[in-house]
Amino acid sequence: MKFIALDLSLSHLIMIYGDISNLYYQKCIPLSKDRAGILFTNLEKMISELKIDLDSIDMLFSTVGPGNFNGIRIALSLIKGLAISKNIKIAGLSSLELISRSFVNKNHQNICTIIKASPDFYYLEIFDNIYSSVEEAKLININEKIKFPFLDSEMIIVGNDAENIAKVIKYRGNSLNLTSSSPEGLFLLVKDKITKKNYIEANPNYLREVNAVKPSLWKRKPIVN
């Protein structure tokens, strides 16, 4: 089964092309404001360089969040457009689960993945040492008490502000800053989903509401604050 998988939910574009046994192409590119332009340019470049026939692609994957709203929407819109035009199956991937697979877990610890949402607020999900979710993804406030299902010595906090969070909550276990996922982590996650046929829908998972105002106020106030 050949696939293309994308992650545009954090600070880098992560893009891979492979099958269940091989990773043929991987790319990790820092993102600027033009997330759509970076994605389209690099996808076109990959297809051209490898002479990929999109009709030969069996499945397309994209992270669905939580994470950067614009990046998630852009990546999902792209795979949905290709799915319609080329009749390709699509599926979503959890950004938090992807982070849990994007580092070498030498000590086989349980994993708390955490992504910054806004000042004092973070997206969090906890996995055991074989990447099974122990607690569902949620939005937390680090100024409030956080209860973990594991001892500090049994778990590592991983994410784009992990070391700072560990200090704030006085966490005594290991922590590791990851500004983005990795191509290797994306490959491992996709392989796992294909092997287990454990797919999620390719729809955004924001975990918090967008702050919108009523239509009558649009002229005085932007729709999103």
Secondary structure, 3 states (H helix, E strand, C coil): CCEEEEECCCCEEEEEEECCCCEEEEEEEECCCCHHHHHHHHHHHHHHHHCCCHHHCCEEEEEEECCCHHHHHHHHHHHHHHHHHHCCEEEEEEHHHHHHCCCCCCCCCEEEEEEEEECCEEEEEEECCCCCEEEEEEEEECCCCCCCCCCHHHEEEEECCHHHHHHHCCCCCEEEECCCCCHHHHHHHHHHHHHHCCCECCCCCCCCCCCECCHHHCCCCCCEC
